[in-house]
Amino acid sequence: MKKWLSLFFLIIILLVPNVQSIFSDLKDPYPPGQPTSGPGGSDYLHTGVKKSSYRWGPKQFWIFEPNSPKPESAPLIAFIHGYYAMFPFYYQTWINHIVKKGNIVVYPRYQMGFILGYWNYHKNAVNAIKDAINILNNGDHVKPEIDKFAVVGHSLGGGITVHIASVAEEKGLPLPKAIMPVDPFLAPYHEFDLNKIPNGIYMLVIVSQDDTVAGNESGNTIYYNTPQISITQKDYIIQVTDAYGSPDLEAGHHAPLCMPGYFSYTVDALDYYSTWKLFDALTDFAFYGINKEYCLGNTNKQRFMGYWSDGNPVKEMIVTDFP
């Protein structure tokens, strides 16, 4: 009987590619997990996240507030999603991370469907943030520290991020201290006056090596057409694919997606050591003057991506002032 079982498993391993892959993967180094401290780390100030939703359709937005313990006030982050990722679920783990680090997050929906109302996307996002600030300043909410305001956005949301920074003063929004467009896309149907972005802002432009959706054209445009922002206050960063171990770390357009539950595989070192770390550090430096070495200046700590389980370093990010 044992002989037949052995023969059966041998046939399965030889003939079924997926099974061979599973056995092979067991031998491969695995990527680093979340660090226990510092930018991108799990040293959270809060264990709870309070979620609430307001309005409907393209004017809908969500507010996420730190809880357990509940602070009196907190910095305000606007999180601007990519095209058609209208619900927070697509970035929920990253949102939870930002909130548990001690910030309020506002997530504007800004769109109804694929195309309908596209000319109002930017306006809807701006109005949602203004509306959220009014709500937070009334009732039983954590009060927003509007002198500590930052914006992060992915894909089309990266384009909207720089738009928000350029019209903040005109539209009655707080002036962002920091912005981080990730794999940004500047929609051709909207005009952008990047020169109106305040020169005191801190900015990271993140692009991905294997982004076949947005590429790097919009990222280059944002970086080169903001000469009013000193190169000491901004960096252009390229996320790099590393297939050394298993699962591999693919720096593609969808890398910033961070879904919970069954989809938790969407969260990896490209989050912990890249986008999460960089945005944590960028807001830390913009708000409190700390952790600059993790976000600006082409330092080892900024580029560092952790180690594979066998001790081999993950390929570092590329940081440049001249993309």
N, C-alpha and C positions, 0 to 999 in steps of 0.2 A: 504493500500500500504506500509506504513512504517513497519507494522508487517511482511509482506513478505520479505522486504529488510533486516530487522534485522535477520530473520530466514536464509536467503540466506548467509549473511556474517558469521553467526555462523557456518553453515555447512562447508563453505570454510575454516575457521580457524581450525575446528576440523579435517577435512579430508585431508588437504594439508599440509604435514610436513614443506615445505619451508616457507609457510605463517606463520605457528606457530613460526618458527625460526626467521623470520623477526620481529614479534611482541616481541619475547623474547629478541632479540638483542637490541631492543630499551631501555630495562631496564638495560642492562649490562653496566658496566663502559667501557669507551673507552680509548685506549692507549694515551700516551702523544704525542704531536706534536713536531715540531722542536723548540729547544730553540732559543731565540731571540739574544743571544750573546754567545761568548766563542767558544771553540772547538766544532764543530758540529753545531754551531748556524748560524742564518741567517743574521748576521751583516757583509754583504759582502762589499768588497772594490770596486768591479766592478759590473756593471749591465749587461754587455754584454760579449758574448763568441764568438770569431771568430774561425770558423772551416775550415780546409782545408785538402785535401786528396792528397796523392802522391803514385806513382807506381801502381802495379797491382798484383792480386793474393796473394800468401804467402809473397810477398815483400811489400805489401801495408801497409801504415800506415797513421794515422790521427794526425794532430796537432791542439790543442785547445789553443788559446791565450786569456788572459784577455783583455777586451775592455770596453770602456765607464766608466772611462777614460782608454786610452791605456797607459801603463807604458813603460818606456824605456827598462827595463829589468825585469826579474822575475825568481824565482827558477824553476827548471826543475823536473817534475815528470814523470816517466815511469809507465804506467798503463797496466798490463799484464792480459789479459782476461783468463777465464776458457775455457776448451775444447769445441770447436765448437761455442763459443760466439764471432764469428769473427768480428762482427760489433759493434761500440760503443753504439748503441741503447740499448743494454742489461744493460749497466751501466751508461747511459747518465745523469741521475739526479745526481749521485755521481760525475761524471766527471765535470759537470757544477758547482757543489758545490766547488770542488777543485780549478777550474779556477777562479771563482768569489771571492775566498779567496785570489787570487793574484799569482797564479802559472800557468806555462805552463804545459800542459799534452800532452805526446806522447803516442799514442795507436797503437802498432804494431799488424797487423793482424796475422802474422807468420804462418798461415796454410791455405791450399787451400780447403780441405774438411775433411772428417772423418779420413782417414788414410794416404792418399797419402802424401809423403814427411815428415812423422813424425820425421825422423832422423834429419831434418833441422830446426825444430821448434825453438830450442834455438839459433841457429846461425842466423836465420831470425830476431828474436827479437833483438838481439845485433846489427845487421847491420842496422835495422830500426832506432834504437835510434841514432846511429852514423850519419846516413843519415839525420835524423831530425835536429840534432845539426848543421850540415853544412848548411842546408836550413835556419834555424833560424838566423844564423850569417850573412846571405846575404839577401838583399832586404828589403822590408818594413815589418819587423817582430819584435815582442818583443824579445830582445836578451836574450838567456839563461844564467843564472848565474850558471855556471857549478860547482862552489864551493858549491852550494846548490842543490844537486842532490839526489833524493830518488826514491825508487821503491816499488810499491804495486802490489800484484797479487792475483788472486783468483783461487783455484782449481789447475789445471795443471799450470796455470799462477803463482800460489804460488811457485811451484817447479822451474819454470823458473826464478822467482824473486831471489831465493837464488843462482841459477846458474849465473845470471848476476853479482851479488855481488862477486862471487868467481872468475870470469874471467875478471872483469872490467879493472884491470891494464894491464893484458896480451893482451886484445883486444883493448886497446886504448880508453876505455870509462872513463868518470869521475868516481872517487871513490864515491859510494853512502855513504851519511852520515847516512841514515836510510833505513831500509827495513821492510815491513810488509806482510808476506805471510798469506793469509786468507784461512782457510779450505784447506791447501796445499796438493798437490799430487805429489810425486816424481816418475816420469815415470821410469820403470825398464830398458828401452832401452837407458837411458843416464846415464853416470857416473857423480857423483857429488863429488867434493873434498871440503867439507864444511870447512875444515881447512884453505882454501885459502880466506875465507871471512875475510876482515880486522878486526883486533881486536878493532879498534876504533869506529866501527859502533854501532848504536842503533837499536835494533830489537824487534818487537813484533810478536809472533806466535799466531794466532787466530784460535781456533777450535770451532765447534758447537756441543752442547750436543746431538742433534738428527741428526747428519750428517751420513746418511746411505750410502753415495756415497764414500767419501774419508776417513771417520772415523778420527781417531787421530794418526794413525801410522806414517804418514809422518811428522806431526807436532812434534811428540815426537822425531823422528829421527833428524829433523832440530835443535830442542832445545838442545838435549843431545850431539849432535856431533859438537857443536860449543863452546867447552870449552874455546877457546881463547877470546870469548866475555864474559866479566864479568857479573855476575848475577845482578850487579847494572845497567847494560846497556841493559838488556833484561828482558822480562816477557813472561810467557805462560798464555794465557787468554782463558777461556771457556765461550762462549755465552750460556745463559740458556733460555730454553723455559718457557714462562709464559702464561697460559691459564686462568688467573683470570677473564679477561674481554672479550670483543668482538670488533673487531676481535682479536684473540689471537696472541701472538708473538712467532712464531715458529723458534727456532734456528736450522734450517736444512741447508743442503748444499747450497741451492739456496737463502738463506737469503741476501747475498750481492748484488743480482741483483737489479737494481734500474732503472726501465724503465719509460719513461714519458707517458703523455697523458692518454689513456684509461687504461694503465697498471700501473697507479700511485699507486695502492694499494700495489705494490711491495716495496714501500718506507715506512718505519715505524720506530719505536723507536729502533729497532735493527740496523738501519742505523745511525740515529741521535746521539744516545747515546753510540753506540758501534763502528762500523767500521769508521764512519765519524769522530766522536769525537777523537778516538784513533789515527787515522792517522793525523788529523789536529794537535793534540798536539805533536805527535812524531816528525813531521817535524818542528813545532814551536820550540821544544826543541833542535833538532839537528841543526837547522839553526840559531836560535836566542837566545837560552838559556832560553826560557820561557815556561810556562805551563807543566813543568815536572810532577806536581801533577795530571794531567789528563791522563798521559800515562804510568808512571812507578812508582814502589814502593808499589803497593797494597794499595793505598790510597782510602778514601771514594769517592773522585771526580773521580778517575779512574773507580771504580766499579759501580758507580751510574748510574741508567737507567731511571730516571724520575719517575713520579707518574701517576697512573691511574686517571681517571676523578673524582673518589670519594675520592682521596687523599691517596689511598693505594700505597705504593712504588712498582714499578716493581722489579721483582727478579734481584738482582745484578749479575754482571759477577763474575766468580771465577778467581782469579789471584794467580798464584803460581810460585815458582822457582823450584818446584820438582813435575812435573806432573806424 
